[in-house]
Amino acid sequence: MNVYTKAIDTIKYTVPKAILQLAFKDDLVNWRQAPVSIDHQILEKVIKPRVLVDLNLVGGQTVIINLDGTPAKFTDTHNVVYEVSPTLTGNREIISILSVSYLPYSSSFNSLGYGMGTINPTSMSDLMSATQRVADSHSNIPPVSNATADLIGYNTVLIRDQHRVTNAYQIRCVLANAENLSNINPRSYLHIAKLCELAVKSFIYNKMIIDMDYTYLVGGQELGKVKEIIEGYSDYEQMYQDYLKQVIQKVMFMNDHFTHARFIKMQVNPTI
């Protein structure tokens, strides 16, 4: 079972089947060899275009991406552009950049302390690396995060630095949730399913309330009960917005293990 299956099952238990059939009927059924299921219609018309987008806006997954080895496009000595490879993001979109840091000396042969950018790895040795660390221990605390970054395109990062830029950067960023929400803990499925239920009922109301004025007829009889149920969904858009902000935002925060652990660590001992 995944979160989508749980959400659709919840919707089917809370919305009468007749109303789902009216709201999510296949408009192109006469042009298809086989009609599209209601489950697929709910997924494609409500959950993916709305709920998944909102989950990315209030949540996501925080990761640290090492840009060492990623081709850099220097605009000048203080600005550089990186096009982050899909292999580094797991084919997911970067939503926002939280911070930019310099990589440790040993990981990228960074000689930033000398102001020379990066040096040839072949000129490094264990002795030189150890000597550099001894020297660093007696020097002032070096800047470890001194740059600002902006997203200027799809997974394209512009780094602005007050010092000479180096290609030894790592970025802490928020990635979009996996398309199938596989990064969501199963214990959170009930909350996500509830959000999907509210979204579907809001969709049904907005789609069908005007059509109710034209009166749906089945066998020559007015669907009075259907109209009554749909009119009862009038407040579900506001309920969706409230639940998204008051509950889901907290749920997504706790599902972002990196950020949640960092938050707890800062509460216990900020110096850790």
C-alpha positions as CSV (number, residue, x, y, z in Angstrom):
1,M,0.0,0.0,0.0
2,N,1.2,3.5,-0.8
3,V,-0.1,6.9,0.2
4,Y,-2.2,7.3,-3.0
5,T,-3.9,4.0,-2.4
6,K,-4.8,4.9,1.1
7,A,-6.1,8.4,0.0
8,I,-8.3,7.0,-2.7
9,D,-9.7,4.3,-0.3
10,T,-10.5,7.0,2.2
11,I,-12.3,9.1,-0.5
12,K,-14.4,6.1,-1.5
13,Y,-15.4,5.5,2.1
14,T,-16.5,9.2,2.7
15,V,-18.0,10.2,-0.7
16,P,-21.0,8.3,-2.1
17,K,-20.1,6.4,-5.3
18,A,-22.9,8.1,-7.3
19,I,-21.4,11.5,-6.6
20,L,-17.9,10.3,-7.6
21,Q,-19.3,8.9,-10.8
22,L,-20.9,12.3,-11.6
23,A,-17.9,14.4,-10.7
24,F,-15.2,12.2,-12.3
25,K,-17.0,10.7,-15.2
26,D,-14.7,10.1,-18.3
27,D,-15.7,12.9,-20.7
28,L,-13.8,11.2,-23.5
29,V,-15.3,7.7,-22.9
30,N,-16.7,7.6,-26.5
31,W,-13.3,8.3,-27.9
32,R,-11.4,5.7,-25.9
33,Q,-11.2,2.0,-26.4
34,A,-11.6,1.6,-22.6
35,P,-12.9,4.1,-20.1
36,V,-10.5,5.6,-17.5
37,S,-11.2,4.5,-13.9
38,I,-12.5,6.8,-11.3
39,D,-9.4,6.1,-9.2
40,H,-7.2,7.4,-12.1
41,Q,-9.4,10.4,-12.6
42,I,-9.1,11.4,-8.9
43,L,-5.4,11.0,-9.1
44,E,-4.9,13.0,-12.2
45,K,-7.5,15.7,-11.6
46,V,-7.1,16.5,-7.9
47,I,-4.3,14.7,-6.1
48,K,-1.3,15.2,-8.4
49,P,-2.1,18.7,-9.8
50,R,-3.2,20.2,-6.4
51,V,-2.3,18.1,-3.4
52,L,1.1,17.1,-4.5
53,V,2.0,20.6,-5.5
54,D,0.8,22.0,-2.1
55,L,2.8,19.3,-0.3
56,N,5.9,20.5,-2.1
57,L,5.2,24.0,-1.1
58,V,4.9,23.3,2.6
59,G,7.3,20.4,2.8
60,G,9.9,18.6,0.8
61,Q,13.2,16.9,1.7
62,T,16.3,18.7,2.8
63,V,19.6,17.3,1.4
64,I,23.2,18.4,1.0
65,I,24.5,18.3,-2.5
66,N,28.2,18.2,-3.2
67,L,28.9,20.4,-6.3
68,D,32.5,19.3,-6.5
69,G,32.9,17.8,-10.0
70,T,29.9,19.6,-11.4
71,P,30.8,21.8,-14.4
72,A,30.8,25.5,-13.4
73,K,30.0,28.4,-15.6
74,F,31.9,31.5,-14.3
75,T,30.2,34.8,-15.2
76,D,33.0,36.7,-13.4
77,T,35.3,36.1,-10.4
78,H,32.5,36.5,-7.9
79,N,29.6,34.7,-9.6
80,V,29.3,31.1,-10.9
81,V,26.4,29.1,-12.3
82,Y,25.8,25.4,-11.7
83,E,23.4,23.1,-13.5
84,V,22.8,20.4,-11.0
85,S,22.7,16.9,-12.5
86,P,19.5,14.8,-12.1
87,T,21.8,12.1,-10.6
88,L,22.5,14.4,-7.7
89,T,18.9,15.2,-7.0
90,G,17.4,11.8,-7.8
91,N,15.5,13.3,-10.7
92,R,13.7,15.6,-8.4
93,E,13.3,19.4,-8.6
94,I,15.1,21.8,-6.3
95,I,12.5,23.9,-4.6
96,S,14.8,26.3,-2.6
97,I,18.4,26.8,-1.6
98,L,18.9,27.1,2.2
99,S,22.6,27.7,2.4
100,V,25.9,27.4,0.6
101,S,29.1,26.1,2.3
102,Y,32.7,25.4,1.3
103,L,33.7,21.8,1.3
104,P,36.4,20.6,3.7
105,Y,39.9,20.9,2.5
106,S,40.5,17.1,2.3
107,S,37.4,16.4,0.2
108,S,38.2,18.7,-2.7
109,F,41.8,19.7,-2.2
110,N,40.6,23.2,-1.5
111,S,43.3,25.7,-0.8
112,L,41.0,28.6,-0.1
113,G,43.2,29.7,2.8
114,Y,45.8,30.6,0.3
115,G,43.3,32.5,-1.9
116,M,44.2,30.4,-4.9
117,G,40.9,28.6,-5.6
118,T,41.5,24.9,-6.1
119,I,44.8,23.2,-6.9
120,N,45.8,20.1,-8.8
121,P,45.0,17.0,-6.7
122,T,48.3,15.4,-7.8
123,S,50.1,18.0,-5.8
124,M,48.4,17.0,-2.6
125,S,49.7,14.4,-0.1
126,D,48.8,13.1,3.3
127,L,51.7,15.1,4.8
128,M,50.5,18.3,3.1
129,S,46.9,17.7,4.2
130,A,48.0,17.1,7.8
131,T,50.3,20.1,7.8
132,Q,47.4,22.3,6.5
133,R,45.1,21.1,9.3
134,V,47.8,21.9,11.9
135,A,48.1,25.4,10.4
136,D,44.3,25.8,10.3
137,S,44.1,24.9,14.0
138,H,46.2,27.9,14.9
139,S,44.5,30.4,12.5
140,N,41.3,32.3,12.8
141,I,38.0,30.5,12.2
142,P,37.7,30.3,8.4
143,P,34.5,31.3,6.7
144,V,32.6,28.1,6.1
145,S,29.4,29.6,4.6
146,N,30.0,32.9,2.9
147,A,28.0,32.8,-0.2
148,T,24.4,33.5,-1.3
149,A,22.6,31.5,-4.0
150,D,19.5,31.8,-6.1
151,L,17.6,29.4,-8.3
152,I,17.6,30.9,-11.8
153,G,16.1,27.9,-13.6
154,Y,15.2,24.3,-13.3
155,N,17.9,22.9,-10.9
156,T,20.2,25.8,-12.0
157,V,21.9,27.6,-9.2
158,L,23.7,31.0,-9.3
159,I,26.2,31.5,-6.4
160,R,27.3,35.0,-5.5
161,D,30.4,35.2,-3.3
162,Q,32.2,38.2,-1.8
163,H,35.4,36.2,-2.1
164,R,36.9,34.7,-5.2
165,V,34.6,31.8,-6.1
166,T,35.8,28.3,-5.9
167,N,34.4,25.1,-7.3
168,A,34.5,23.4,-3.9
169,Y,30.9,24.2,-2.9
170,Q,28.1,22.2,-1.3
171,I,24.5,23.4,-1.1
172,R,21.8,22.6,1.5
173,C,18.6,22.7,-0.4
174,V,15.0,21.4,-0.3
175,L,14.0,18.9,-3.0
176,A,10.4,18.2,-4.1
177,N,8.8,15.1,-2.7
178,A,9.1,11.9,-4.7
179,E,6.3,11.7,-7.2
180,N,4.8,8.7,-5.5
181,L,5.5,10.3,-2.1
182,S,7.8,7.4,-1.1
183,N,9.7,9.7,1.2
184,I,6.6,10.0,3.4
185,N,6.5,7.8,6.6
186,P,3.5,5.4,6.5
187,R,2.4,6.7,9.9
188,S,1.6,10.0,8.1
189,Y,-0.6,8.4,5.5
190,L,-3.8,9.1,7.5
191,H,-3.0,12.8,7.4
192,I,-2.2,12.9,3.7
193,A,-5.4,10.9,3.0
194,K,-7.4,13.4,5.0
195,L,-6.0,16.3,3.0
196,C,-6.8,14.4,-0.3
197,E,-10.4,13.8,0.9
198,L,-10.9,17.6,1.7
199,A,-9.4,18.4,-1.8
200,V,-11.7,16.0,-3.6
201,K,-14.8,17.3,-1.8
202,S,-13.8,20.9,-2.6
203,F,-13.3,19.9,-6.2
204,I,-16.7,18.3,-6.4
205,Y,-18.4,21.3,-5.0
206,N,-16.7,23.8,-7.3
207,K,-17.3,21.6,-10.4
208,M,-20.9,20.6,-9.8
209,I,-22.6,23.3,-7.7
210,I,-23.4,25.5,-10.8
211,D,-24.5,22.5,-12.8
212,M,-27.0,21.7,-10.0
213,D,-29.0,24.7,-11.1
214,Y,-29.6,22.9,-14.4
215,T,-30.9,20.0,-12.3
216,Y,-29.5,16.5,-12.8
217,L,-32.2,14.0,-13.7
218,V,-32.2,10.3,-13.5
219,G,-35.2,8.4,-14.8
220,G,-37.2,11.7,-14.8
221,Q,-36.6,12.3,-11.1
222,E,-34.6,15.1,-9.6
223,L,-31.5,14.1,-7.6
224,G,-32.4,16.0,-4.5
225,K,-30.2,14.0,-2.2
226,V,-27.2,14.5,-4.5
227,K,-27.7,18.2,-4.5
228,E,-28.0,18.2,-0.7
229,I,-24.7,16.4,-0.2
230,I,-22.9,18.5,-2.7
231,E,-24.2,21.7,-1.1
232,G,-22.8,20.4,2.2
233,Y,-19.3,20.5,0.7
234,S,-19.4,24.3,0.5
235,D,-17.0,24.8,3.4
236,Y,-14.5,22.2,2.4
237,E,-12.2,24.6,0.5
238,Q,-11.6,26.6,3.7
239,M,-11.2,23.3,5.6
240,Y,-8.6,22.2,3.1
241,Q,-6.6,25.5,3.5
242,D,-6.8,25.3,7.3
243,Y,-5.8,21.6,7.5
244,L,-2.9,22.3,5.1
245,K,-1.5,25.1,7.3
246,Q,-2.3,23.8,10.7
247,V,-1.6,20.0,10.4
248,I,0.1,19.1,7.1
249,Q,2.8,21.7,7.4
250,K,3.8,20.1,10.8
251,V,3.6,16.6,9.4
252,M,5.8,17.4,6.4
253,F,8.3,19.1,8.7
254,M,8.6,15.9,10.8
255,N,8.9,13.8,7.6
256,D,11.9,15.9,6.6
257,H,14.3,13.9,8.8
258,F,17.4,16.1,8.1
259,T,15.6,19.3,9.2
260,H,13.7,17.7,12.1
261,A,16.9,16.2,13.5
262,R,18.7,19.5,13.1
263,F,15.8,21.3,14.9
264,I,15.9,18.8,17.8
265,K,19.7,19.1,18.1
266,M,19.5,22.8,18.3
267,Q,16.8,22.6,21.0
268,V,18.9,20.2,23.1
269,N,22.3,21.7,22.6
270,P,22.9,24.4,20.0
271,T,26.7,23.9,20.1
272,I,26.5,20.3,18.9
